[in-house]
Amino acid sequence: MGSGKSAVARHLARGLNLRLIDLDAHIEAKIGASIADFFASSGEEAFRAIETETLRGLCEENAVVSLGGGVPTREINRQILQNAIHNGALVVYLQTAPATLAARIRRSPGKRPLIDGEGELDFEATLRRVEELMAQREGFYRECANFVVETDRLSIGQVADAIENEWKKRQ
């Protein structure tokens, strides 16, 4: 959350002349509600089930797919992503420092149900929550990715360029 996945994916899709699919936006269109509202009404497990079903179909697309930060938390999703790698996909982990993530997240409160604490968190509380999630997820991100970009000191364009260059090397 807050690593720049959506912005990088838009830039990358343009550069590679590929279709862009944002997993979260795709799911919101499918369920007819925001993810935050769906989380509140149906819970995280119901959301994760829909996320897995949607991910399975999208991994077969010739597109740039931007995933939500919780996707790799489920073993089945990690298997789906590893299978996509075996079929030639480039799965990228945008590694970003917790303080950078917390600062970005605080700019848009209310959009991230696992971080926001109902919009009442301040920067320090957000940072603590980001650090907790990163401690839980870092291994999953690395397990799923076949390319890592450290984003803290790079612009969106620089991150996208690094990914595009890696993609071209693998073709």
C-alpha positions as CSV (number, residue, x, y, z in Angstrom):
1,M,0.0,0.0,0.0
2,G,1.4,3.3,-1.0
3,S,4.4,1.9,-3.0
4,G,3.3,3.5,-6.2
5,K,1.9,0.3,-7.8
6,S,-1.0,2.0,-9.6
7,A,1.0,5.0,-10.9
8,V,4.0,2.8,-12.0
9,A,1.6,0.4,-13.7
10,R,0.0,3.2,-15.7
11,H,3.3,4.6,-16.8
12,L,4.6,1.1,-17.7
13,A,1.5,0.1,-19.6
14,R,1.9,3.2,-21.8
15,G,5.6,2.5,-22.3
16,L,5.0,-1.1,-23.3
17,N,1.9,-0.4,-25.2
18,L,0.0,-3.0,-23.2
19,R,-3.4,-2.9,-21.5
20,L,-3.5,-1.9,-17.9
21,I,-5.5,-3.8,-15.4
22,D,-5.7,-2.6,-11.8
23,L,-6.8,-5.6,-9.7
24,D,-8.5,-3.5,-7.1
25,A,-10.4,-1.4,-9.6
26,H,-11.4,-4.6,-11.5
27,I,-12.7,-6.1,-8.3
28,E,-14.6,-2.9,-7.4
29,A,-16.4,-3.0,-10.8
30,K,-17.2,-6.7,-10.3
31,I,-18.6,-6.3,-6.7
32,G,-20.2,-2.9,-7.3
33,A,-18.7,-1.3,-4.2
34,S,-15.4,0.1,-3.0
35,I,-13.0,-2.3,-1.4
36,A,-13.2,-0.4,1.9
37,D,-17.1,-0.7,1.9
38,F,-16.9,-4.4,1.0
39,F,-14.3,-5.0,3.8
40,A,-16.7,-3.3,6.2
41,S,-19.8,-5.2,5.1
42,S,-18.4,-8.7,4.2
43,G,-15.0,-8.9,5.9
44,E,-11.4,-9.5,4.7
45,E,-11.8,-13.3,4.0
46,A,-14.7,-12.7,1.6
47,F,-12.7,-10.0,-0.2
48,R,-9.6,-12.3,-0.4
49,A,-11.7,-15.1,-2.0
50,I,-12.9,-12.7,-4.7
51,E,-9.3,-11.4,-5.1
52,T,-7.9,-14.9,-5.7
53,E,-10.6,-15.8,-8.2
54,T,-10.0,-12.5,-10.1
55,L,-6.2,-12.9,-10.0
56,R,-6.3,-16.4,-11.5
57,G,-8.1,-15.0,-14.6
58,L,-5.9,-11.9,-14.9
59,C,-2.6,-13.8,-14.9
60,E,-3.5,-15.2,-18.3
61,E,-3.8,-11.7,-19.8
62,N,-1.1,-10.0,-21.9
63,A,-1.3,-6.9,-19.8
64,V,0.3,-4.9,-17.0
65,V,-1.5,-5.9,-13.9
66,S,-1.3,-3.8,-10.7
67,L,-2.0,-6.0,-7.6
68,G,-3.1,-5.0,-4.2
69,G,-0.6,-5.2,-1.4
70,G,-2.4,-8.1,0.3
71,V,-2.5,-10.4,-2.7
72,P,0.7,-12.4,-1.7
73,T,-0.6,-13.0,1.9
74,R,-2.6,-16.0,0.6
75,E,-0.6,-19.1,-0.3
76,I,-2.8,-19.8,-3.3
77,N,-2.1,-16.4,-4.7
78,R,1.6,-16.9,-4.3
79,Q,1.3,-20.2,-6.2
80,I,-0.7,-18.4,-9.0
81,L,2.0,-15.7,-9.2
82,Q,4.8,-18.3,-9.3
83,N,3.0,-20.1,-12.0
84,A,2.7,-16.9,-14.0
85,I,6.5,-16.4,-13.6
86,H,7.1,-19.9,-15.0
87,N,4.9,-18.9,-17.9
88,G,7.1,-15.9,-18.7
89,A,5.6,-13.1,-16.5
90,L,7.6,-10.5,-14.7
91,V,6.3,-10.1,-11.2
92,V,7.8,-7.0,-9.6
93,Y,8.1,-6.1,-5.9
94,L,8.2,-2.3,-5.4
95,Q,10.2,-2.3,-2.2
96,T,9.6,0.9,-0.3
97,A,10.7,2.0,3.2
98,P,7.9,2.0,5.9
99,A,8.3,5.7,6.6
100,T,7.8,6.5,2.9
101,L,4.7,4.3,2.8
102,A,3.3,5.8,5.9
103,A,3.7,9.4,4.6
104,R,2.0,8.5,1.3
105,I,-0.8,6.7,3.0
106,R,-1.6,9.6,5.3
107,R,-2.1,11.8,2.2
108,S,-5.3,9.7,1.4
109,P,-6.9,8.6,4.7
110,G,-9.9,6.3,4.5
111,K,-8.8,4.4,1.4
112,R,-6.9,1.5,3.0
113,P,-8.9,-0.5,5.5
114,L,-6.0,-2.5,7.0
115,I,-4.0,0.7,7.8
116,D,-6.4,3.5,8.4
117,G,-7.9,2.5,11.7
118,E,-11.2,4.1,10.6
119,G,-9.3,7.2,9.5
120,E,-8.3,8.1,13.1
121,L,-4.6,7.2,12.9
122,D,-1.9,9.8,13.0
123,F,1.5,9.5,11.2
124,E,3.2,7.6,14.1
125,A,0.3,5.1,14.4
126,T,0.2,4.7,10.6
127,L,4.0,4.0,10.6
128,R,3.6,1.4,13.3
129,R,0.9,-0.3,11.4
130,V,2.9,-0.2,8.2
131,E,5.9,-1.7,10.0
132,E,3.7,-4.5,11.4
133,L,2.3,-5.3,7.9
134,M,5.7,-5.2,6.3
135,A,7.1,-7.6,8.9
136,Q,4.3,-10.0,8.1
137,R,4.4,-9.5,4.3
138,E,8.1,-8.9,3.2
139,G,8.8,-12.6,2.8
140,F,5.7,-13.2,0.8
141,Y,6.6,-10.3,-1.5
142,R,10.0,-11.7,-2.1
143,E,8.7,-15.2,-2.6
144,C,6.3,-14.0,-5.4
145,A,8.6,-11.6,-7.2
146,N,11.2,-12.3,-9.8
147,F,12.4,-8.7,-9.9
148,V,12.7,-6.1,-7.1
149,V,12.9,-2.3,-7.5
150,E,13.8,-0.1,-4.5
151,T,11.5,2.9,-5.1
152,D,12.4,5.4,-2.3
153,R,14.7,7.6,-4.3
154,L,13.2,7.0,-7.7
155,S,10.4,8.8,-9.6
156,I,7.5,6.9,-11.0
157,G,9.1,7.2,-14.4
158,Q,12.4,5.8,-13.2
159,V,10.7,2.9,-11.5
160,A,8.7,2.1,-14.7
161,D,11.8,2.5,-16.8
162,A,13.7,0.0,-14.6
163,I,10.9,-2.5,-15.0
164,E,10.6,-1.9,-18.7
165,N,14.3,-2.5,-19.2
166,E,14.1,-5.7,-17.2
167,W,11.1,-6.9,-19.2
168,K,12.9,-6.2,-22.5
169,K,16.0,-8.2,-21.3
170,R,13.8,-11.2,-20.6
171,Q,12.1,-11.2,-24.0
